[in-house]
Amino acid sequence: MEGMEATALEGKRERPAKAQPGITKTCAAVLVIVVSMVSSVATVTAYDRYIAQKVVAVDVNGFLQEQRDLVLAKKITMDDFKANLDRYLAALKSQPKNRVLILEDVIASKNLEKVSY
């Protein structure tokens, strides 16, 4: 009897359910790809902005020469020179922690970002 019952149950297979309204497989795949792309771009952007080390050139020699020329030409006073020097040092100290400051004279490449006062 068990054999007959098993055979009878196999013959009465349920029909596949009709597609229910909602998200289709194609729509779900597109959604997964879009979310993945957005999260990847956000991750790389955040890493580049906040974590990755950046080399920044500092032209201290050029700054001092420019200030010396202005003082000698009497276009600025010594007090102005001291204020400019303080502003330049403040600009150097205010750089984010992920930036490495290197003197411009040491760097072979001229395609680097430079600190300006």
Secondary structure, DSSP 4 states (H G I P E B T S, - for coil): -HHHHHHHHHHTPPPPPPPPSS--HHHHHHHHHHHHHHHHHHHHHHHHHHTS-EEEEE-HHHHHHHHHHHHHTTSS-HHHHHHHHHHHHHHHHTS-TTEEEEETTT-S-S-SEE---
